[in-house]
Amino acid sequence: MRLKGIKIKNFRSYIDEVTITIDNLTGIIGKNDAGKSTILEALEIFFNNEIIKIETADAAKGGTANDVRITCVFDNLPTTLTIDSRAETTLSDEFLLNADNDLEIIKIFNCSLKTPTNSIFVNANYPTAINCNDLHRLKNDELKVRLKKIGIPTAGIDQRSNVQIRKAIWTNEPNLNNQPTFVSLEEEDGKKVWAKLKEELPIYALFQSDRASKDDDSEVQDPMKLAIKEAIASVQVDLEHIKEIVQTKAKEVAQRTLDKLKEMNPELAQDLTPLFKSEPKWDSLFKLSLTDDNQIPINKRGSGTRRLILINFFRAEAERKQIERNARGVIYAIEEPETSQHPTNQKMLIEALIDLADKPNCQVLLTTHVPNLAGLIPVNNLRFVKNTQLGKEVINTCEDSTLEEISNQLGVLPDKRIQLLLCVEGPTDVDFFVNISKILNANDPTIPNLETEKRVAILPLGGSTLKQWVDNYYSRNLELPEIHIYDRDTAIPPTYQTTVDAVNARTDGSWATLTNKREIENYIHPDAIKEVFNVLITFTDTCDVPNILSAEINLDTTNPYCRLGASRAKKLLNEFAVQKMTIQRIAEIDTANEIDNWLRQIANRLS
């Protein structure tokens, strides 16, 4: 199951219901105290109620305290549901999906009580016809009575199966009149449905920016103590057994001592009882520390280093729990990953999280108000939280006007050294040009190194980051020249031919071209690909290289990249295989010198 969205109502600063759509990567941005962390903590309460527990104070001021709602919407649902050993069913057949065929689970908390209680429902497109609108609340005997009352023939219906009886009743009704309905998951078969759904929910792992103030100080000073704590918890049953043996043996020795004492002083012996003073502290028996090459332990390093280790310990633990529970997915929620981090580490961390979000069954949620970090997030993945006179507003789809507001509010500024805009198709093309230009520049400094060249802004037309959008917005307002390089692909005429012609018709120094080969991956030498993926593939100028690579890799289950999809292969090819290119390999794969020409077109327009 994949989290598709969350709705919050009457929770803290969210009085009116707001909806936040969730992608594989979701960046929640806004000013301090806009309500970003509240979203992550609402999810923690929904999934776990452990790190953050629901409290009376969580009811929104001015809202309805006994109607605090946290709703999660899921897609990628299980294909079958076994709530009855005699019949398999589906969420759809049980009418437990909403109008969009998604699973919408609602938890309603009564925070007017000293200890809040909660009720669980699904918001489903459910039958409202008489005799059909309450079937999940009925026991087996009651369903049998309903079946008889309606007069449905029982031949072929296993009346021990609630699933079969419900199906017979619903099938018999010509107009079920399905309407949005809250169906309880706390009564009869509703309970069984919830028990099964809980097994399918993704694991939610929250890492807070102020985790240090929530954990035992010693654990934060040395993150490895968390590892010992988790390890001890995993063998607690064995340790209890050891404790009982030790205590039994010790008590036997103590009792023999008392027996001997009775022979000398019965009165004194009568007043003595063997007792253990305290429970054994197992974690104090083990000392584990990470040290660097200079033998400096990690607890002597800075807070930023310790936090990086804590984040990755947290990631490792989430993955372990995912495997142990055979969970279908894991959601990493990281609040302000920039905390205590140097700008270089901030960039590395956000890139690692973006990469993590590309992995199967992984979703990453993060909050930030730091311009450098917000600027690295693709604009399609941004969710903007802001306060208005009418209350909280969450913008899920950021148009140009919203992106301008975000950039101004967070201080994501354009680089005013920009003289030229390089327009490419997507983010993987950005990786290609940055990596290939670095190699060519090392051999010929007259070719720009696009990794360090601040006079050139690269804009992927699909999936740009906020910083790229800002640079583009600035550049086009100044009417700077543009270079457009697009894949030829296989369409006839080529998809981007009209765009290329229009750019070349300008008189502002802009220039555009199509690749001679199918796409940018056809310019990566097979030897460079082999160096990264340990497979040798052959291809022509018109082949689909990412598809060929993924198919070849997936034939070998021992290959570390096994189960590689074509889109992921495309990303890795441009990110890593291009780095293995050499001047000789470029010359062999690009006999028409296209790459050299593209980069010189850029160089010729810089002053």
FIGULO-299482 format. One record per residue (C-alpha): residue number from 1; x negated, y negated, z negated; residue in three letters. Coordinates in steps of 0.25 Angstrom, whole numbers. Last residue first. Example, Ala and Ser with C-alpha at 12.3 -4.5 7.8 and 13.67 -1.06 7.14 Angstrom:
<rs>
[2; [-55; 4; -29]; SER]
[1; [-49; 18; -31]; ALA]
</rs>
This chain:
<rs>
[607; [-126; -145; 89]; SER]
[606; [-118; -133; 92]; LEU]
[605; [-111; -130; 105]; ARG]
[604; [-122; -122; 112]; ASN]
[603; [-124; -113; 100]; ALA]
[602; [-110; -108; 101]; ILE]
[601; [-111; -105; 116]; GLN]
[600; [-124; -99; 112]; ARG]
[599; [-117; -89; 102]; LEU]
[598; [-107; -85; 113]; TRP]
[597; [-118; -83; 124]; ASN]
[596; [-127; -74; 114]; ASP]
[595; [-115; -66; 111]; ILE]
[594; [-112; -64; 126]; GLU]
[593; [-126; -60; 130]; ASN]
[592; [-120; -51; 142]; ALA]
[591; [-128; -39; 137]; THR]
[590; [-121; -40; 123]; ASP]
[589; [-123; -26; 118]; ILE]
[588; [-138; -24; 121]; GLU]
[587; [-142; -39; 118]; ALA]
[586; [-135; -39; 105]; ILE]
[585; [-141; -26; 101]; ARG]
[584; [-155; -32; 104]; GLN]
[583; [-152; -45; 97]; ILE]
[582; [-148; -36; 85]; THR]
[581; [-134; -32; 80]; MET]
[580; [-133; -26; 66]; LYS]
[579; [-126; -38; 60]; GLN]
[578; [-115; -35; 71]; VAL]
[577; [-112; -22; 65]; ALA]
[576; [-109; -28; 51]; PHE]
[575; [-98; -38; 52]; GLU]
[574; [-94; -37; 66]; ASN]
[573; [-93; -22; 66]; LEU]
[572; [-88; -22; 52]; LEU]
[571; [-76; -31; 56]; LYS]
[570; [-73; -23; 69]; LYS]
[569; [-74; -10; 61]; ALA]
[568; [-64; -15; 51]; ARG]
[567; [-54; -18; 62]; SER]
[566; [-56; -4; 69]; ALA]
[565; [-54; 4; 56]; GLY]
[564; [-65; 11; 49]; LEU]
[563; [-61; 24; 42]; ARG]
[562; [-76; 28; 41]; CYS]
[561; [-85; 16; 38]; TYR]
[560; [-94; 24; 29]; PRO]
[559; [-96; 35; 40]; ASN]
[558; [-93; 49; 33]; THR]
[557; [-79; 50; 40]; THR]
[556; [-86; 49; 53]; ASP]
[555; [-75; 48; 65]; LEU]
[554; [-71; 35; 58]; ASN]
[553; [-84; 28; 63]; ILE]
[552; [-81; 31; 77]; GLU]
[551; [-67; 26; 77]; ALA]
[550; [-70; 14; 69]; SER]
[549; [-82; 10; 79]; LEU]
[548; [-73; 13; 92]; ILE]
[547; [-62; 4; 86]; ASN]
[546; [-72; -7; 82]; PRO]
[545; [-78; -6; 96]; VAL]
[544; [-66; -7; 105]; ASP]
[543; [-73; -5; 118]; CYS]
[542; [-73; -15; 130]; THR]
[541; [-88; -18; 130]; ASP]
[540; [-91; -3; 129]; THR]
[539; [-93; 6; 116]; PHE]
[538; [-102; 16; 110]; THR]
[537; [-102; 19; 95]; ILE]
[536; [-113; 23; 86]; LEU]
[535; [-109; 26; 72]; VAL]
[534; [-117; 22; 59]; ASN]
[533; [-108; 10; 56]; PHE]
[532; [-117; -1; 54]; VAL]
[531; [-130; 3; 62]; GLU]
[530; [-120; 9; 72]; LYS]
[529; [-113; -4; 75]; ILE]
[528; [-127; -11; 77]; ALA]
[527; [-131; 1; 87]; ASP]
[526; [-117; -1; 94]; PRO]
[525; [-120; -15; 97]; HIS]
[524; [-109; -25; 93]; ILE]
[523; [-104; -34; 105]; TYR]
[522; [-92; -25; 107]; ASN]
[521; [-88; -29; 93]; GLU]
[520; [-85; -43; 99]; ILE]
[519; [-74; -38; 108]; GLU]
[518; [-71; -32; 122]; ARG]
[517; [-84; -37; 128]; LYS]
[516; [-85; -49; 137]; ASN]
[515; [-81; -58; 125]; THR]
[514; [-72; -69; 128]; LEU]
[513; [-76; -83; 128]; THR]
[512; [-74; -97; 123]; ALA]
[511; [-80; -111; 123]; TRP]
[510; [-77; -124; 117]; SER]
[509; [-85; -137; 121]; GLY]
[508; [-74; -146; 119]; ASP]
[507; [-68; -146; 134]; THR]
[506; [-59; -134; 132]; ARG]
[505; [-56; -125; 143]; ALA]
[504; [-65; -114; 137]; ASN]
[503; [-56; -114; 125]; VAL]
[502; [-43; -112; 133]; ALA]
[501; [-50; -101; 142]; ASP]
[500; [-55; -93; 129]; VAL]
[499; [-41; -94; 123]; THR]
[498; [-34; -89; 136]; THR]
[497; [-44; -77; 136]; GLN]
[496; [-42; -73; 122]; TYR]
[495; [-33; -61; 124]; THR]
[494; [-41; -56; 136]; PRO]
[493; [-33; -55; 149]; PRO]
[492; [-33; -43; 149]; ILE]
[491; [-34; -38; 134]; ALA]
[490; [-46; -30; 131]; THR]
[489; [-54; -38; 121]; ASP]
[488; [-61; -50; 126]; ARG]
[487; [-65; -54; 112]; ASP]
[486; [-66; -69; 109]; TYR]
[485; [-76; -80; 108]; ILE]
[484; [-71; -94; 106]; HIS]
[483; [-82; -106; 104]; ILE]
[482; [-76; -119; 99]; GLU]
[481; [-79; -133; 100]; PRO]
[480; [-75; -143; 89]; LEU]
[479; [-62; -150; 90]; GLU]
[478; [-64; -157; 76]; LEU]
[477; [-51; -152; 71]; ASN]
[476; [-54; -138; 77]; ARG]
[475; [-67; -138; 69]; SER]
[474; [-60; -141; 56]; TYR]
[473; [-49; -131; 58]; TYR]
[472; [-59; -120; 62]; ASN]
[471; [-68; -123; 50]; ASP]
[470; [-56; -122; 41]; VAL]
[469; [-51; -109; 48]; TRP]
[468; [-65; -103; 46]; GLN]
[467; [-65; -106; 32]; LYS]
[466; [-51; -100; 30]; LEU]
[465; [-55; -87; 37]; THR]
[464; [-51; -84; 51]; SER]
[463; [-43; -71; 54]; GLY]
[462; [-41; -72; 69]; GLY]
[461; [-47; -84; 76]; LEU]
[460; [-60; -81; 70]; PRO]
[459; [-67; -95; 68]; LEU]
[458; [-82; -96; 68]; ILE]
[457; [-87; -110; 64]; ALA]
[456; [-100; -114; 70]; VAL]
[455; [-109; -126; 65]; ARG]
[454; [-111; -119; 52]; LYS]
[453; [-121; -109; 59]; GLU]
[452; [-124; -99; 47]; THR]
[451; [-117; -86; 51]; GLU]
[450; [-115; -91; 66]; LEU]
[449; [-130; -90; 68]; ASN]
[448; [-131; -99; 81]; PRO]
[447; [-140; -95; 93]; ILE]
[446; [-151; -104; 94]; THR]
[445; [-158; -96; 83]; PRO]
[444; [-161; -84; 93]; ASP]
[443; [-165; -71; 86]; ASN]
[442; [-159; -74; 72]; ALA]
[441; [-147; -81; 79]; ASN]
[440; [-144; -69; 87]; LEU]
[439; [-142; -60; 74]; ILE]
[438; [-134; -71; 67]; LYS]
[437; [-125; -74; 79]; SER]
[436; [-121; -59; 79]; ILE]
[435; [-117; -59; 64]; ASN]
[434; [-109; -72; 64]; VAL]
[433; [-103; -69; 78]; PHE]
[432; [-99; -55; 74]; PHE]
[431; [-93; -59; 60]; ASP]
[430; [-85; -70; 66]; VAL]
[429; [-80; -60; 76]; ASP]
[428; [-75; -51; 65]; THR]
[427; [-67; -63; 59]; PRO]
[426; [-58; -64; 72]; GLY]
[425; [-57; -69; 86]; GLU]
[424; [-68; -79; 87]; VAL]
[423; [-69; -94; 87]; CYS]
[422; [-82; -101; 85]; LEU]
[421; [-80; -116; 81]; LEU]
[420; [-91; -126; 84]; LEU]
[419; [-97; -138; 77]; GLN]
[418; [-95; -134; 62]; ILE]
[417; [-104; -142; 53]; ARG]
[416; [-91; -147; 46]; LYS]
[415; [-89; -134; 39]; ASP]
[414; [-74; -134; 35]; PRO]
[413; [-70; -134; 21]; LEU]
[412; [-62; -124; 12]; VAL]
[411; [-59; -134; 1]; GLY]
[410; [-49; -125; -6]; LEU]
[409; [-37; -135; -4]; GLN]
[408; [-42; -140; 9]; ASN]
[407; [-44; -126; 15]; SER]
[406; [-31; -121; 9]; ILE]
[405; [-23; -133; 15]; GLU]
[404; [-30; -131; 29]; GLU]
[403; [-26; -117; 28]; LEU]
[402; [-12; -120; 25]; THR]
[401; [-11; -130; 37]; SER]
[400; [-17; -119; 46]; ASP]
[399; [-8; -108; 42]; GLU]
[398; [-10; -99; 30]; CYS]
[397; [-1; -88; 29]; THR]
[396; [2; -83; 14]; ASN]
[395; [4; -97; 8]; ILE]
[394; [8; -95; -7]; VAL]
[393; [15; -107; -13]; GLU]
[392; [17; -109; -28]; LYS]
[391; [27; -119; -33]; GLY]
[390; [36; -129; -27]; LEU]
[389; [27; -141; -29]; GLN]
[388; [16; -132; -23]; THR]
[387; [5; -123; -28]; ASN]
[386; [-4; -116; -19]; LYS]
[385; [-8; -102; -15]; VAL]
[384; [-14; -99; -1]; PHE]
[383; [-15; -85; 4]; ARG]
[382; [-26; -82; 13]; LEU]
[381; [-28; -70; 21]; ASN]
[380; [-25; -75; 35]; ASN]
[379; [-35; -86; 33]; VAL]
[378; [-46; -76; 32]; PRO]
[377; [-54; -78; 18]; ILE]
[376; [-68; -84; 19]; LEU]
[375; [-63; -99; 16]; GLY]
[374; [-56; -95; 3]; ALA]
[373; [-70; -90; -2]; LEU]
[372; [-78; -103; 1]; ASN]
[371; [-66; -112; -3]; PRO]
[370; [-64; -106; -17]; VAL]
[369; [-50; -105; -21]; HIS]
[368; [-49; -90; -21]; THR]
[367; [-40; -78; -23]; THR]
[366; [-42; -64; -18]; LEU]
[365; [-34; -52; -13]; LEU]
[364; [-41; -40; -6]; VAL]
[363; [-33; -28; -1]; GLN]
[362; [-39; -15; 2]; CYS]
[361; [-33; -2; 8]; ASN]
[360; [-43; -1; 19]; PRO]
[359; [-54; -11; 18]; LYS]
[358; [-53; -25; 25]; ASP]
[357; [-50; -32; 11]; ALA]
[356; [-64; -27; 7]; LEU]
[355; [-70; -35; 18]; ASP]
[354; [-63; -48; 14]; ILE]
[353; [-67; -45; -1]; LEU]
[352; [-82; -43; 4]; ALA]
[351; [-81; -56; 12]; GLU]
[350; [-75; -63; -1]; ILE]
[349; [-87; -58; -9]; LEU]
[348; [-98; -61; 0]; MET]
[347; [-93; -76; 2]; LYS]
[346; [-91; -77; -13]; GLN]
[345; [-105; -71; -15]; ASN]
[344; [-111; -82; -7]; THR]
[343; [-103; -93; -14]; PRO]
[342; [-108; -88; -27]; HIS]
[341; [-98; -81; -35]; GLN]
[340; [-93; -84; -49]; SER]
[339; [-78; -83; -45]; THR]
[338; [-78; -82; -29]; GLU]
[337; [-69; -69; -30]; PRO]
[336; [-57; -78; -35]; GLU]
[335; [-48; -67; -39]; GLU]
[334; [-50; -54; -33]; ILE]
[333; [-38; -45; -29]; ALA]
[332; [-42; -32; -23]; TYR]
[331; [-31; -23; -19]; ILE]
[330; [-33; -8; -17]; VAL]
[329; [-25; 1; -8]; GLY]
[328; [-19; 15; -6]; ARG]
[327; [-23; 19; -20]; ALA]
[326; [-28; 33; -22]; ASN]
[325; [-28; 30; -37]; ARG]
[324; [-43; 34; -39]; GLU]
[323; [-47; 28; -25]; ILE]
[322; [-40; 14; -28]; GLN]
[321; [-45; 14; -42]; LYS]
[320; [-59; 16; -37]; ARG]
[319; [-57; 5; -27]; GLU]
[318; [-52; -5; -38]; ALA]
[317; [-64; -1; -46]; GLU]
[316; [-74; -4; -35]; ALA]
[315; [-68; -17; -33]; ARG]
[314; [-68; -21; -47]; PHE]
[313; [-82; -17; -48]; PHE]
[312; [-84; -26; -36]; ASN]
[311; [-78; -38; -42]; ILE]
[310; [-85; -36; -56]; LEU]
[309; [-98; -35; -48]; ILE]
[308; [-96; -48; -41]; LEU]
[307; [-91; -54; -55]; ARG]
[306; [-104; -50; -61]; ARG]
[305; [-112; -57; -50]; THR]
[304; [-104; -69; -51]; GLY]
[303; [-106; -69; -66]; SER]
[302; [-121; -69; -65]; GLY]
[301; [-130; -58; -68]; ARG]
[300; [-134; -53; -82]; LYS]
[299; [-122; -43; -82]; ASN]
[298; [-128; -37; -69]; ILE]
[297; [-140; -32; -76]; PRO]
[296; [-154; -38; -71]; ILE]
[295; [-163; -26; -67]; GLN]
[294; [-170; -34; -56]; ASN]
[293; [-164; -26; -45]; ASP]
[292; [-150; -29; -51]; ASP]
[291; [-143; -22; -63]; THR]
[290; [-130; -16; -64]; LEU]
[289; [-127; -11; -79]; SER]
[288; [-121; 1; -85]; LEU]
[287; [-121; 4; -100]; LYS]
[286; [-112; 15; -105]; PHE]
[285; [-110; 18; -120]; LEU]
[284; [-102; 5; -122]; SER]
[283; [-91; 9; -113]; ASP]
[282; [-88; 21; -121]; TRP]
[281; [-84; 14; -133]; LYS]
[280; [-80; 25; -143]; PRO]
[279; [-67; 22; -151]; GLU]
[278; [-69; 17; -165]; SER]
[277; [-73; 20; -179]; LYS]
[276; [-71; 35; -177]; PHE]
[275; [-64; 42; -190]; LEU]
[274; [-69; 53; -199]; PRO]
[273; [-60; 52; -212]; THR]
[272; [-66; 50; -226]; LEU]
[271; [-57; 48; -239]; ASP]
[270; [-57; 63; -241]; GLN]
[269; [-72; 65; -240]; ALA]
[268; [-74; 55; -252]; LEU]
[267; [-64; 63; -261]; GLU]
[266; [-70; 77; -257]; PRO]
[265; [-84; 73; -261]; ASN]
[264; [-95; 84; -259]; MET]
[263; [-87; 95; -252]; GLU]
[262; [-78; 84; -246]; LYS]
[261; [-91; 78; -239]; LEU]
[260; [-94; 91; -232]; LYS]
[259; [-80; 91; -226]; ASP]
[258; [-82; 76; -223]; LEU]
[257; [-94; 80; -215]; THR]
[256; [-87; 91; -208]; ARG]
[255; [-76; 81; -204]; GLN]
[254; [-86; 71; -199]; ALA]
[253; [-93; 81; -190]; VAL]
[252; [-79; 86; -185]; GLU]
[251; [-75; 71; -183]; LYS]
[250; [-87; 69; -174]; ALA]
[249; [-84; 81; -165]; LYS]
[248; [-70; 77; -164]; THR]
[247; [-74; 62; -161]; GLN]
[246; [-84; 67; -150]; VAL]
[245; [-74; 76; -144]; ILE]
[244; [-63; 66; -144]; GLU]
[243; [-72; 55; -138]; LYS]
[242; [-76; 64; -127]; ILE]
[241; [-62; 67; -123]; HIS]
[240; [-59; 52; -123]; GLU]
[239; [-71; 50; -114]; LEU]
[238; [-66; 60; -104]; ASP]
[237; [-52; 53; -104]; VAL]
[236; [-59; 40; -103]; GLN]
[235; [-67; 44; -90]; VAL]
[234; [-62; 33; -81]; SER]
[233; [-61; 23; -92]; ALA]
[232; [-76; 25; -94]; ILE]
[231; [-79; 22; -80]; ALA]
[230; [-71; 9; -80]; GLU]
[229; [-77; 4; -92]; LYS]
[228; [-91; 7; -87]; ILE]
[227; [-88; 0; -74]; ALA]
[226; [-83; -12; -81]; LEU]
[225; [-96; -12; -89]; LYS]
[224; [-103; -14; -76]; MET]
[223; [-97; -28; -75]; PRO]
[222; [-107; -33; -85]; ASP]
[221; [-104; -47; -91]; GLN]
[220; [-89; -44; -86]; VAL]
[219; [-88; -31; -94]; GLU]
[218; [-94; -38; -106]; SER]
[217; [-84; -49; -106]; ASP]
[216; [-72; -39; -106]; ASP]
[215; [-64; -43; -94]; ASP]
[214; [-54; -54; -92]; LYS]
[213; [-62; -66; -93]; SER]
[212; [-72; -60; -83]; ALA]
[211; [-61; -57; -74]; ARG]
[210; [-59; -72; -72]; ASP]
[209; [-58; -71; -56]; SER]
[208; [-50; -59; -57]; GLN]
[207; [-51; -46; -50]; PHE]
[206; [-38; -39; -47]; LEU]
[205; [-37; -25; -42]; ALA]
[204; [-24; -20; -36]; TYR]
[203; [-23; -5; -32]; ILE]
[202; [-14; -3; -21]; PRO]
[201; [0; 3; -24]; LEU]
[200; [2; 17; -20]; GLU]
[199; [3; 24; -33]; GLU]
[198; [12; 13; -38]; LYS]
[197; [21; 16; -27]; LEU]
[196; [24; 30; -32]; LYS]
[195; [27; 26; -46]; ALA]
[194; [36; 15; -40]; TRP]
[193; [44; 24; -32]; VAL]
[192; [46; 34; -44]; LYS]
[191; [51; 22; -52]; LYS]
[190; [61; 18; -41]; GLY]
[189; [65; 32; -41]; ASP]
[188; [72; 30; -55]; GLU]
[187; [71; 15; -59]; GLU]
[186; [58; 7; -60]; GLU]
[185; [55; 4; -46]; LEU]
[184; [67; -5; -45]; SER]
[183; [72; -9; -31]; VAL]
[182; [73; -24; -29]; PHE]
[181; [82; -26; -16]; THR]
[180; [80; -33; -3]; PRO]
[179; [92; -28; 5]; GLN]
[178; [96; -15; 13]; ASN]
[177; [110; -14; 17]; ASN]
[176; [111; 1; 16]; LEU]
[175; [121; 2; 28]; ASN]
[174; [124; 16; 33]; PRO]
[173; [122; 23; 19]; GLU]
[172; [120; 38; 20]; ASN]
[171; [105; 36; 23]; THR]
[170; [104; 28; 9]; TRP]
[169; [111; 39; 1]; ILE]
[168; [103; 51; 8]; ALA]
[167; [90; 44; 6]; LYS]
[166; [93; 41; -8]; ARG]
[165; [96; 56; -11]; ILE]
[164; [83; 60; -3]; GLN]
[163; [74; 51; -12]; VAL]
[162; [81; 55; -25]; ASN]
[161; [77; 70; -22]; SER]
[160; [84; 80; -31]; ARG]
[159; [96; 79; -22]; GLN]
[158; [89; 85; -10]; ASP]
[157; [98; 80; 1]; ILE]
[156; [101; 90; 13]; GLY]
[155; [116; 91; 9]; ALA]
[154; [120; 81; -1]; THR]
[153; [131; 75; 8]; PRO]
[152; [132; 60; 4]; ILE]
[151; [145; 57; -3]; GLY]
[150; [141; 43; -9]; ILE]
[149; [144; 47; -23]; LYS]
[148; [137; 61; -21]; LYS]
[147; [124; 53; -17]; LEU]
[146; [126; 43; -28]; ARG]
[145; [127; 55; -38]; VAL]
[144; [115; 61; -33]; LYS]
[143; [107; 48; -34]; LEU]
[142; [112; 47; -48]; GLU]
[141; [107; 61; -52]; ASP]
[140; [93; 57; -45]; ASN]
[139; [92; 44; -53]; LYS]
[138; [96; 31; -46]; LEU]
[137; [87; 18; -46]; ARG]
[136; [81; 21; -32]; HIS]
[135; [95; 23; -27]; LEU]
[134; [101; 9; -30]; ASP]
[133; [106; 2; -18]; ASN]
[132; [111; 14; -10]; CYS]
[131; [125; 16; -17]; ASN]
[130; [130; 3; -12]; ILE]
[129; [121; -3; 0]; ALA]
[128; [109; -11; -5]; THR]
[127; [98; -3; 1]; PRO]
[126; [84; -8; -1]; TYR]
[125; [75; -18; 6]; ASN]
[124; [65; -17; -5]; ALA]
[123; [59; -26; -16]; ASN]
[122; [53; -15; -25]; VAL]
[121; [55; -16; -40]; PHE]
[120; [47; -16; -52]; ILE]
[119; [51; -21; -66]; SER]
[118; [41; -28; -76]; ASN]
[117; [40; -31; -91]; THR]
[116; [33; -43; -97]; PRO]
[115; [29; -41; -112]; THR]
[114; [34; -54; -119]; LYS]
[113; [46; -54; -109]; LEU]
[112; [49; -65; -100]; SER]
[111; [39; -60; -91]; CYS]
[110; [48; -50; -85]; ASN]
[109; [40; -45; -73]; PHE]
[108; [46; -41; -59]; ILE]
[107; [37; -32; -51]; LYS]
[106; [41; -31; -36]; ILE]
[105; [36; -21; -26]; ILE]
[104; [38; -24; -11]; GLU]
[103; [35; -12; -2]; LEU]
[102; [35; -17; 12]; ASP]
[101; [45; -14; 23]; ASN]
[100; [47; -28; 26]; ASP]
[99; [61; -28; 21]; ALA]
[98; [56; -22; 8]; ASN]
[97; [53; -8; 5]; LEU]
[96; [59; 2; -5]; LEU]
[95; [70; 7; 4]; PHE]
[94; [67; 22; 0]; GLU]
[93; [65; 26; 14]; ASP]
[92; [55; 14; 16]; SER]
[91; [47; 17; 3]; LEU]
[90; [46; 32; 9]; THR]
[89; [51; 45; 4]; THR]
[88; [47; 59; 1]; GLU]
[87; [57; 69; -5]; ALA]
[86; [57; 80; -15]; ARG]
[85; [46; 75; -24]; SER]
[84; [53; 61; -25]; ASP]
[83; [45; 48; -26]; ILE]
[82; [36; 52; -14]; THR]
[81; [34; 39; -6]; LEU]
[80; [29; 40; 9]; THR]
[79; [22; 31; 18]; THR]
[78; [15; 23; 7]; PRO]
[77; [16; 8; 10]; LEU]
[76; [6; -1; 19]; ASN]
[75; [14; -13; 14]; ASP]
[74; [16; -19; 0]; PHE]
[73; [23; -31; -7]; VAL]
[72; [20; -34; -21]; CYS]
[71; [29; -42; -30]; THR]
[70; [26; -49; -43]; ILE]
[69; [39; -55; -50]; ARG]
[68; [41; -62; -63]; VAL]
[67; [56; -61; -65]; ASP]
[66; [57; -62; -81]; ASN]
[65; [50; -75; -82]; ALA]
[64; [58; -82; -71]; THR]
[63; [50; -94; -67]; GLY]
[62; [47; -108; -73]; GLY]
[61; [34; -104; -78]; LYS]
[60; [30; -91; -71]; ALA]
[59; [30; -78; -79]; ALA]
[58; [16; -73; -81]; ASP]
[57; [16; -78; -96]; ALA]
[56; [24; -66; -99]; THR]
[55; [13; -57; -95]; GLU]
[54; [10; -48; -83]; ILE]
[53; [-4; -41; -85]; LYS]
[52; [-16; -45; -77]; ILE]
[51; [-28; -35; -77]; ILE]
[50; [-17; -25; -80]; GLU]
[49; [-4; -27; -73]; ASN]
[48; [-8; -18; -62]; ASN]
[47; [-2; -20; -48]; PHE]
[46; [8; -31; -51]; PHE]
[45; [1; -38; -62]; ILE]
[44; [-12; -38; -54]; GLU]
[43; [-4; -43; -42]; LEU]
[42; [1; -54; -50]; ALA]
[41; [-13; -57; -54]; GLU]
[40; [-18; -58; -40]; LEU]
[39; [-6; -68; -37]; ILE]
[38; [-9; -76; -50]; THR]
[37; [-23; -78; -46]; SER]
[36; [-19; -86; -34]; LYS]
[35; [-10; -95; -42]; GLY]
[34; [-14; -109; -37]; ALA]
[33; [-22; -111; -50]; ASP]
[32; [-35; -114; -43]; ASN]
[31; [-31; -118; -28]; LYS]
[30; [-27; -108; -18]; GLY]
[29; [-31; -95; -11]; ILE]
[28; [-27; -81; -11]; ILE]
[27; [-35; -73; -1]; GLY]
[26; [-29; -60; 4]; THR]
[25; [-36; -49; 11]; LEU]
[24; [-29; -36; 14]; ASN]
[23; [-17; -46; 15]; ASP]
[22; [-7; -50; 4]; ILE]
[21; [5; -60; 6]; THR]
[20; [8; -68; -6]; ILE]
[19; [23; -71; -9]; THR]
[18; [28; -81; -18]; VAL]
[17; [40; -80; -28]; GLU]
[16; [44; -93; -35]; ASP]
[15; [37; -94; -49]; ILE]
[14; [23; -92; -46]; TYR]
[13; [14; -99; -57]; SER]
[12; [15; -87; -66]; ARG]
[11; [23; -76; -59]; PHE]
[10; [38; -80; -57]; ASN]
[9; [37; -74; -43]; LYS]
[8; [25; -67; -35]; ILE]
[7; [25; -60; -22]; LYS]
[6; [14; -51; -17]; ILE]
[5; [11; -47; -3]; GLY]
[4; [6; -36; 6]; LYS]
[3; [-1; -26; -4]; LEU]
[2; [-5; -14; 4]; ARG]
[1; [0; 0; 0]; MET]
</rs>
